[in-house]
Amino acid sequence: MIDARKKRRIVVGDVHGELDIFREIIRNAGLIDTKERWAGGDNILIQTGDVIDRGPRSVDSFDFLRQLQKEAIKTGGEVIRLCGNHELMILQGLFYFTNIVEPYEFADVLRGEISKGDVVASYTDGERLYTHAGLRSSIAERLFDDIKSINPNMNDEDIDLYLLSDYINRIFRASVESGELRQHPIFHIDWSRGGGDPVGGIFWCDFSSISLSEKACDIPQIFGHTPTGKNELKTAHELKLINVDAGMYRLYGGRMVYLEITSEGVLIQHSKKSGDWTMAVLKRK
């Protein structure tokens, strides 16, 4: 398997049912053709969750990503589908935010996708950790302790991003299968999002809290969840934390922004302003 760091990666934030906007974004990135089929070769598309709700085409957006995931495999590409808090709420039986007509049926489909590993809670390319909302340091410490309890001879230095991401996904799948989707700290909702915990988990953490977290930047991360309110990405700690959710949902501005990471490791922000796509290099290798 080719190292993901040697491939071009496109990272797109929350879709929220805005299928037409999402298609325009990834078409500009060269990932689909005029027939809406995968054209990205061995590129990797990482979508950070919250595909559903708010916008008009939730289920269509979910189905489109699932189809792209199947098509990308044929050319050596990948489509990484992360679970967001809106997908999580559907799994928890909380339907008050959803606009999906048959939420129970959708939840069953989503569980099947998670069971197959097609929808995950975490991903890494070996350089950064990708989740929906970001991993706070206190929850990372809990995860590290859990991993070391399973592997007593292991130290913090032995736990790389691949092991960490895999462990998060193991917790996620087991929780979905058991139906216990609140207990583990990765599911917690913090005070800023109306929850009862001081620290939010990977589905609910707000950018303002993770960017102020003293040690969260110890793990380079890319995530969505918190709309920037501008036609640009939001970053902190010298690009160690990157928020790719600019607000694709039309009532959030219908903003078109995505992050490109080239095969050489160059970080490029792409955004559409006043009808034209522009690009800005954030970091050169």
Secondary structure, DSSP 8 states (H G I E B T S, - for coil): ---GGGS-EEEE---TT-HHHHHHHHHHTTSB-TTS-B--TT-EEEE-S--SSSSS-HHHHHHHHHHHHHHHHTTT-EEEEE--HHHHHHHTT--TT---S-HHHHHHHHHHHHHTTSEES-EE-SS-EE-SS---HHHHHHHHHHHHHHSTT--GGG--HHHHHHHHHHHHHHHHHHT--SSSGGG--BGGGT-SBSS--TTT--HHHHTT-TTGGGS-EEE-SS--SSSS-EEETTTTEEE-----SGGGT---EEEEE-TT--EEEEEEETTEEEEEEEE--
